[in-house]
Amino acid sequence: MPDAALDSQLGEGTALNNLGVALREERRFDESIEAHQRAVGIYRGTADRSGQGMTLTNLGAALREVERFDEAIDALRQAAGIYAEIGDRRNEGAALNGLGVALREARQLEESGEAHRLALHIARSTQDRHGEGVALNNLGRALRDAGRFDEAIEDHQEAIVIYQEAKDLHSEGSAFNNLGAALAAIGELEKAVEAHRRAAGLYLETGDKHGAANALTGLGIALQDTRRFDQAIEAHQQVIALYRQAGDRHNEGMALVDLGLAYQGGHQLTEAIRSLKHAIDILKSFDDQSSERMANGILRAVLKQTASSSSASTVEDRRTRGAV
């Protein structure tokens, strides 16, 4: 192929890859996948193995977002293989981290842990401290899902130290959020509340509304578990506001379910019913039958609780009148 034609082809591949990344950041995942797939096709027609590996890594990340895990795993395995072949250890580690996340989301937890441990080994052997933090944070998630909570906590705490050294506030927020979830799993609820609060603050500081909403959701649930329902309600209301600002209607619906549960716990049953009905209306529009069924089940329980409370109040009123 003439140099000018090759340069043009590589330029198109680079442009498509960059477009795919931008589209993923805007949460336009289907378009992102299409752009990356076109870029992969272009790079395969050239000798640019590094470009092919980079595009496959990004394709895998986009596929994970839409839960096409088998395809994501395939793309990320290819990327890791290409980087190993050309001796690019750092990018091999990055691809392995992405692979580990996809495997965890596909509930292949042993393989997920193996991928993250290999990424951790590569990061340490190349003195890549930030990559070490990423691998530890991801490994902690896999260990938590496998029920190995003490190991998960240790990995997240180590990741936090590394991210603080690097002044990477966003990744520090991720590690604190994961730490909070692991602490909550072993009943360390006050520590979980503090970790989720730290995470939410860091995400807000870096402008990540989805990350902040995720951390505030964890905070709200931990506060509910400590029976601080008013604070939990406030946290879930912040989550709803963030998802509305981001235009994320589906997650807004799920947050309304969480708010309904917090209202129920605080015996604010009228507000719980209102939140749950609103959630169901939103979830219906997405044809999310599983989440809709869950919300309907909670609503039925709240309505039953309301009827029982009303009946008890009626009996008490009669007793009071009889006493007079």
PALO-824344 format. One record per residue (C-alpha): residue number from 1; x, y, z; residue in three letters. Coordinates in steps of 0.25 Angstrom, whole numbers, padded with zeros to 4 digits. Each point is the difference from the previous one (the first is absolute). Layout:
N
+-----+-------+-------+-------+-----+
:   n :     u :     v :     w : res :
+-----+-------+-------+-------+-----+
: NUM :     X :     Y :     Z : ALA :
...
+-----+-------+-------+-------+-----+
This chain:
324
+-----+-------+-------+-------+-----+
:   n :     u :     v :     w : res :
+-----+-------+-------+-------+-----+
:   1 :  0000 :  0000 :  0000 : MET :
:   2 :  0006 :  0014 : -0004 : PRO :
:   3 :  0004 :  0008 :  0012 : ASP :
:   4 : -0010 :  0011 : -0002 : ALA :
:   5 : -0012 : -0010 : -0001 : ALA :
:   6 :  0005 : -0007 :  0013 : LEU :
:   7 :  0001 :  0013 :  0007 : ASP :
:   8 : -0014 :  0003 : -0004 : SER :
:   9 : -0005 : -0013 :  0005 : GLN :
:  10 :  0007 :  0001 :  0013 : LEU :
:  11 : -0005 :  0014 :  0002 : GLY :
:  12 : -0014 : -0005 : -0002 : GLU :
:  13 :  0002 : -0011 :  0010 : GLY :
:  14 :  0005 :  0009 :  0010 : THR :
:  15 : -0011 :  0010 : -0002 : ALA :
:  16 : -0010 : -0011 :  0001 : LEU :
:  17 :  0006 : -0005 :  0013 : ASN :
:  18 :  0000 :  0014 :  0006 : ASN :
:  19 : -0014 :  0002 : -0004 : LEU :
:  20 : -0004 : -0013 :  0007 : GLY :
:  21 :  0007 :  0004 :  0013 : VAL :
:  22 : -0008 :  0014 : -0001 : ALA :
:  23 : -0013 : -0007 : -0002 : LEU :
:  24 :  0002 : -0010 :  0011 : ARG :
:  25 :  0003 :  0012 :  0009 : GLU :
:  26 : -0014 :  0006 : -0004 : GLU :
:  27 : -0006 : -0014 :  0003 : ARG :
:  28 : -0004 : -0002 : -0015 : ARG :
:  29 :  0005 : -0014 :  0001 : PHE :
:  30 : -0006 : -0006 : -0013 : ASP :
:  31 :  0007 :  0011 : -0008 : GLU :
:  32 :  0013 : -0002 :  0007 : SER :
:  33 :  0000 : -0015 : -0002 : ILE :
:  34 : -0003 :  0002 : -0015 : GLU :
:  35 :  0012 :  0011 : -0001 : ALA :
:  36 :  0010 : -0010 :  0007 : HIS :
:  37 : -0005 : -0012 : -0009 : GLN :
:  38 :  0003 :  0008 : -0012 : ARG :
:  39 :  0014 :  0005 :  0005 : ALA :
:  40 :  0003 : -0015 :  0003 : VAL :
:  41 : -0003 : -0004 : -0014 : GLY :
:  42 :  0009 :  0011 : -0005 : ILE :
:  43 :  0012 : -0003 :  0009 : TYR :
:  44 : -0001 : -0015 : -0004 : ARG :
:  45 :  0003 :  0005 : -0014 : GLY :
:  46 :  0013 :  0006 :  0004 : THR :
:  47 :  0012 : -0004 :  0008 : ALA :
:  48 : -0003 :  0009 :  0012 : ASP :
:  49 : -0002 : -0010 :  0011 : ARG :
:  50 :  0001 :  0010 :  0011 : SER :
:  51 : -0012 :  0008 : -0006 : GLY :
:  52 : -0007 : -0013 : -0002 : GLN :
:  53 :  0002 : -0004 :  0015 : GLY :
:  54 : -0004 :  0014 :  0005 : MET :
:  55 : -0013 :  0000 : -0009 : THR :
:  56 : -0004 : -0014 :  0005 : LEU :
:  57 :  0003 :  0004 :  0015 : THR :
:  58 : -0010 :  0012 : -0002 : ASN :
:  59 : -0010 : -0009 : -0008 : LEU :
:  60 :  0000 : -0009 :  0012 : GLY :
:  61 : -0003 :  0011 :  0010 : ALA :
:  62 : -0012 :  0005 : -0009 : ALA :
:  63 : -0005 : -0014 : -0001 : LEU :
:  64 :  0001 : -0002 :  0015 : ARG :
:  65 : -0009 :  0012 :  0002 : GLU :
:  66 : -0012 : -0006 : -0008 : VAL :
:  67 :  0003 : -0014 :  0008 : GLU :
:  68 :  0005 : -0007 : -0013 : ARG :
:  69 :  0010 : -0007 :  0009 : PHE :
:  70 :  0004 : -0012 : -0009 : ASP :
:  71 :  0003 :  0010 : -0011 : GLU :
:  72 :  0008 :  0009 :  0009 : ALA :
:  73 :  0008 : -0012 :  0006 : ILE :
:  74 :  0003 : -0004 : -0014 : ASP :
:  75 :  0005 :  0014 : -0004 : ALA :
:  76 :  0008 :  0002 :  0012 : LEU :
:  77 :  0007 : -0013 :  0000 : ARG :
:  78 :  0004 :  0003 : -0015 : GLN :
:  79 :  0005 :  0014 :  0005 : ALA :
:  80 :  0008 : -0006 :  0011 : ALA :
:  81 :  0006 : -0011 : -0009 : GLY :
:  82 :  0004 :  0011 : -0010 : ILE :
:  83 :  0007 :  0008 :  0010 : TYR :
:  84 :  0007 : -0012 :  0006 : ALA :
:  85 :  0005 : -0003 : -0014 : GLU :
:  86 :  0006 :  0013 : -0003 : ILE :
:  87 :  0006 :  0002 :  0014 : GLY :
:  88 : -0009 :  0011 :  0005 : ASP :
:  89 : -0001 : -0004 :  0014 : ARG :
:  90 : -0008 :  0013 :  0005 : ARG :
:  91 : -0011 : -0001 : -0010 : ASN :
:  92 :  0000 : -0015 :  0002 : GLU :
:  93 : -0003 :  0002 :  0015 : GLY :
:  94 : -0011 :  0010 : -0004 : ALA :
:  95 : -0007 : -0010 : -0009 : ALA :
:  96 :  0001 : -0011 :  0011 : LEU :
:  97 : -0006 :  0010 :  0010 : ASN :
:  98 : -0012 :  0002 : -0010 : GLY :
:  99 :  0000 : -0015 : -0002 : LEU :
: 100 : -0001 : -0002 :  0015 : GLY :
: 101 : -0012 :  0009 :  0001 : VAL :
: 102 : -0007 : -0006 : -0011 : ALA :
: 103 :  0002 : -0014 :  0005 : LEU :
: 104 : -0005 :  0005 :  0014 : ARG :
: 105 : -0013 :  0006 : -0006 : GLU :
: 106 : -0002 : -0014 : -0007 : ALA :
: 107 :  0002 : -0006 :  0014 : ARG :
: 108 :  0012 : -0008 : -0004 : GLN :
: 109 :  0007 :  0005 :  0013 : LEU :
: 110 :  0012 : -0010 :  0000 : GLU :
: 111 :  0004 :  0004 : -0014 : GLU :
: 112 : -0002 :  0015 :  0004 : SER :
: 113 :  0009 : -0001 :  0012 : GLY :
: 114 :  0011 : -0007 : -0009 : GLU :
: 115 : -0001 :  0011 : -0010 : ALA :
: 116 :  0001 :  0011 :  0010 : HIS :
: 117 :  0012 : -0007 :  0007 : ARG :
: 118 :  0007 : -0001 : -0013 : LEU :
: 119 : -0002 :  0015 : -0002 : ALA :
: 120 :  0005 :  0003 :  0014 : LEU :
: 121 :  0012 : -0008 : -0003 : HIS :
: 122 :  0003 :  0007 : -0013 : ILE :
: 123 : -0002 :  0014 :  0007 : ALA :
: 124 :  0009 : -0003 :  0011 : ARG :
: 125 :  0011 : -0006 : -0009 : SER :
: 126 : -0001 :  0013 : -0009 : THR :
: 127 :  0000 :  0009 :  0012 : GLN :
: 128 : -0014 :  0005 : -0004 : ASP :
: 129 : -0006 :  0005 :  0013 : ARG :
: 130 : -0013 :  0005 : -0006 : HIS :
: 131 : -0002 : -0013 : -0007 : GLY :
: 132 :  0003 : -0007 :  0013 : GLU :
: 133 : -0011 :  0008 :  0006 : GLY :
: 134 : -0010 : -0003 : -0011 : VAL :
: 135 :  0003 : -0015 :  0001 : ALA :
: 136 : -0001 :  0000 :  0015 : LEU :
: 137 : -0013 :  0007 :  0000 : ASN :
: 138 : -0006 : -0009 : -0011 : ASN :
: 139 :  0005 : -0012 :  0007 : LEU :
: 140 : -0007 :  0004 :  0013 : GLY :
: 141 : -0013 :  0001 : -0008 : ARG :
: 142 :  0002 : -0014 : -0005 : ALA :
: 143 :  0004 : -0005 :  0014 : LEU :
: 144 : -0012 :  0007 :  0006 : ARG :
: 145 : -0010 : -0007 : -0010 : ASP :
: 146 :  0007 : -0013 :  0004 : ALA :
: 147 : -0003 :  0002 :  0015 : GLY :
: 148 :  0014 :  0003 :  0004 : ARG :
: 149 : -0003 :  0013 :  0007 : PHE :
: 150 :  0013 :  0001 :  0009 : ASP :
: 151 :  0009 : -0001 : -0012 : GLU :
: 152 : -0009 :  0009 : -0008 : ALA :
: 153 :  0001 :  0011 :  0010 : ILE :
: 154 :  0015 : -0001 :  0001 : GLU :
: 155 :  0002 :  0001 : -0015 : ASP :
: 156 : -0010 :  0013 : -0001 : HIS :
: 157 :  0008 :  0006 :  0012 : GLN :
: 158 :  0013 : -0002 : -0007 : GLU :
: 159 : -0006 :  0005 : -0013 : ALA :
: 160 : -0004 :  0013 :  0007 : ILE :
: 161 :  0014 :  0003 :  0005 : VAL :
: 162 :  0005 : -0002 : -0014 : ILE :
: 163 : -0010 :  0010 : -0006 : TYR :
: 164 :  0002 :  0010 :  0011 : GLN :
: 165 :  0015 :  0000 : -0004 : GLU :
: 166 : -0004 :  0002 : -0014 : ALA :
: 167 : -0010 :  0011 :  0003 : LYS :
: 168 : -0010 : -0008 : -0008 : ASP :
: 169 : -0013 :  0005 :  0007 : LEU :
: 170 : -0009 : -0008 : -0009 : HIS :
: 171 :  0006 : -0013 :  0001 : SER :
: 172 :  0001 :  0003 :  0015 : GLU :
: 173 : -0015 :  0002 :  0000 : GLY :
: 174 : -0002 : -0014 : -0007 : SER :
: 175 :  0009 : -0007 :  0011 : ALA :
: 176 : -0007 :  0007 :  0011 : PHE :
: 177 : -0013 : -0004 : -0005 : ASN :
: 178 :  0004 : -0015 : -0002 : ASN :
: 179 :  0006 :  0000 :  0014 : LEU :
: 180 : -0013 :  0005 :  0005 : GLY :
: 181 : -0008 : -0011 : -0006 : ALA :
: 182 :  0010 : -0011 :  0005 : ALA :
: 183 : -0001 :  0006 :  0014 : LEU :
: 184 : -0015 :  0000 :  0000 : ALA :
: 185 :  0000 : -0015 : -0004 : ALA :
: 186 :  0007 : -0003 :  0013 : ILE :
: 187 : -0009 :  0009 :  0008 : GLY :
: 188 :  0010 :  0011 :  0002 : GLU :
: 189 : -0011 :  0010 : -0003 : LEU :
: 190 :  0006 :  0013 :  0007 : GLU :
: 191 :  0013 : -0002 : -0008 : LYS :
: 192 : -0008 : -0003 : -0013 : ALA :
: 193 : -0008 :  0013 :  0002 : VAL :
: 194 :  0013 :  0008 :  0001 : GLU :
: 195 :  0006 : -0007 : -0012 : ALA :
: 196 : -0012 :  0003 : -0009 : HIS :
: 197 :  0000 :  0014 :  0005 : ARG :
: 198 :  0014 :  0002 : -0004 : ARG :
: 199 : -0003 : -0007 : -0013 : ALA :
: 200 : -0012 :  0009 : -0003 : ALA :
: 201 :  0009 :  0013 :  0003 : GLY :
: 202 :  0011 : -0004 : -0009 : LEU :
: 203 : -0009 : -0004 : -0012 : TYR :
: 204 : -0007 :  0014 :  0002 : LEU :
: 205 :  0013 :  0007 :  0000 : GLU :
: 206 :  0004 : -0007 : -0013 : THR :
: 207 : -0014 :  0003 : -0007 : GLY :
: 208 : -0004 : -0015 : -0001 : ASP :
: 209 : -0015 :  0000 :  0003 : LYS :
: 210 : -0002 : -0014 : -0003 : HIS :
: 211 :  0012 : -0004 :  0010 : GLY :
: 212 : -0006 :  0009 :  0010 : ALA :
: 213 : -0014 : -0005 : -0001 : ALA :
: 214 :  0006 : -0015 :  0001 : ASN :
: 215 :  0007 :  0004 :  0013 : ALA :
: 216 : -0012 :  0008 :  0006 : LEU :
: 217 : -0008 : -0013 : -0003 : THR :
: 218 :  0010 : -0008 :  0008 : GLY :
: 219 : -0001 :  0011 :  0011 : LEU :
: 220 : -0015 :  0000 :  0001 : GLY :
: 221 : -0001 : -0015 :  0001 : ILE :
: 222 :  0011 :  0000 :  0011 : ALA :
: 223 : -0008 :  0011 :  0007 : LEU :
: 224 : -0013 : -0008 : -0001 : GLN :
: 225 :  0008 : -0012 :  0006 : ASP :
: 226 :  0003 :  0009 :  0012 : THR :
: 227 : -0014 :  0004 :  0001 : ARG :
: 228 :  0003 :  0015 : -0003 : ARG :
: 229 : -0011 :  0001 : -0010 : PHE :
: 230 : -0001 :  0015 : -0001 : ASP :
: 231 :  0015 :  0001 : -0004 : GLN :
: 232 : -0003 : -0012 : -0010 : ALA :
: 233 : -0011 :  0007 : -0006 : ILE :
: 234 :  0008 :  0012 : -0002 : GLU :
: 235 :  0011 : -0008 : -0007 : ALA :
: 236 : -0010 : -0007 : -0009 : HIS :
: 237 : -0006 :  0013 : -0004 : GLN :
: 238 :  0014 :  0005 : -0004 : GLN :
: 239 :  0001 : -0012 : -0009 : VAL :
: 240 : -0013 :  0003 : -0007 : ILE :
: 241 :  0004 :  0014 : -0002 : ALA :
: 242 :  0014 : -0004 : -0006 : LEU :
: 243 : -0007 : -0010 : -0010 : TYR :
: 244 : -0010 :  0010 : -0004 : ARG :
: 245 :  0011 :  0010 : -0003 : GLN :
: 246 :  0007 : -0011 : -0008 : ALA :
: 247 : -0013 : -0004 : -0007 : GLY :
: 248 :  0001 : -0014 :  0004 : ASP :
: 249 : -0014 : -0004 :  0002 : ARG :
: 250 :  0002 : -0015 :  0003 : HIS :
: 251 :  0009 :  0002 :  0011 : ASN :
: 252 : -0009 :  0011 :  0005 : GLU :
: 253 : -0011 : -0010 :  0001 : GLY :
: 254 :  0009 : -0010 :  0008 : MET :
: 255 :  0004 :  0012 :  0009 : ALA :
: 256 : -0015 :  0002 :  0003 : LEU :
: 257 : -0001 : -0014 :  0004 : VAL :
: 258 :  0011 :  0002 :  0010 : ASP :
: 259 : -0006 :  0013 :  0005 : LEU :
: 260 : -0014 : -0008 :  0002 : GLY :
: 261 :  0007 : -0010 :  0008 : LEU :
: 262 :  0007 :  0011 :  0009 : ALA :
: 263 : -0014 :  0006 :  0002 : TYR :
: 264 : -0006 : -0013 :  0003 : GLN :
: 265 :  0011 : -0002 :  0011 : GLY :
: 266 : -0003 :  0013 :  0006 : GLY :
: 267 : -0015 : -0003 :  0000 : HIS :
: 268 : -0003 :  0011 : -0010 : GLN :
: 269 : -0009 : -0009 : -0008 : LEU :
: 270 : -0008 :  0010 : -0008 : THR :
: 271 :  0014 :  0006 : -0005 : GLU :
: 272 :  0005 : -0015 : -0003 : ALA :
: 273 : -0013 : -0003 : -0008 : ILE :
: 274 :  0002 :  0013 : -0008 : ARG :
: 275 :  0015 : -0003 : -0003 : SER :
: 276 : -0003 : -0015 : -0004 : LEU :
: 277 : -0011 :  0004 : -0009 : LYS :
: 278 :  0009 :  0010 : -0007 : HIS :
: 279 :  0011 : -0011 : -0001 : ALA :
: 280 : -0010 : -0010 : -0006 : ILE :
: 281 : -0005 :  0010 : -0011 : ASP :
: 282 :  0015 :  0003 : -0004 : ILE :
: 283 :  0004 : -0015 :  0000 : LEU :
: 284 : -0012 : -0003 : -0009 : LYS :
: 285 :  0005 :  0009 : -0010 : SER :
: 286 :  0013 : -0008 : -0001 : PHE :
: 287 : -0007 : -0013 : -0001 : ASP :
: 288 :  0009 : -0004 :  0012 : ASP :
: 289 : -0010 : -0011 :  0005 : GLN :
: 290 :  0010 : -0005 :  0011 : SER :
: 291 :  0002 :  0013 :  0007 : SER :
: 292 : -0015 :  0003 : -0002 : GLU :
: 293 : -0004 : -0013 :  0007 : ARG :
: 294 :  0009 :  0003 :  0011 : MET :
: 295 : -0006 :  0015 :  0002 : ALA :
: 296 : -0014 : -0006 : -0001 : ASN :
: 297 :  0003 : -0010 :  0011 : GLY :
: 298 :  0006 :  0011 :  0009 : ILE :
: 299 : -0012 :  0008 : -0003 : LEU :
: 300 : -0010 : -0011 :  0004 : ARG :
: 301 :  0008 : -0002 :  0013 : ALA :
: 302 : -0002 :  0015 :  0003 : VAL :
: 303 : -0014 :  0000 : -0003 : LEU :
: 304 : -0003 : -0012 :  0009 : LYS :
: 305 :  0008 :  0007 :  0011 : GLN :
: 306 : -0008 :  0013 : -0002 : THR :
: 307 : -0013 : -0008 :  0001 : ALA :
: 308 :  0005 : -0007 :  0013 : SER :
: 309 :  0004 :  0014 :  0006 : SER :
: 310 : -0014 :  0005 : -0004 : SER :
: 311 : -0007 : -0012 :  0006 : SER :
: 312 :  0008 :  0002 :  0013 : ALA :
: 313 : -0003 :  0015 :  0001 : SER :
: 314 : -0015 : -0003 : -0002 : THR :
: 315 :  0000 : -0010 :  0012 : VAL :
: 316 :  0008 :  0009 :  0009 : GLU :
: 317 : -0010 :  0011 : -0003 : ASP :
: 318 : -0012 : -0009 :  0004 : ARG :
: 319 :  0007 : -0003 :  0013 : ARG :
: 320 :  0003 :  0014 :  0003 : THR :
: 321 : -0015 :  0004 : -0003 : ARG :
: 322 : -0004 : -0012 :  0009 : GLY :
: 323 :  0009 :  0005 :  0011 : ALA :
: 324 : -0006 :  0014 :  0000 : VAL :
+-----+-------+-------+-------+-----+
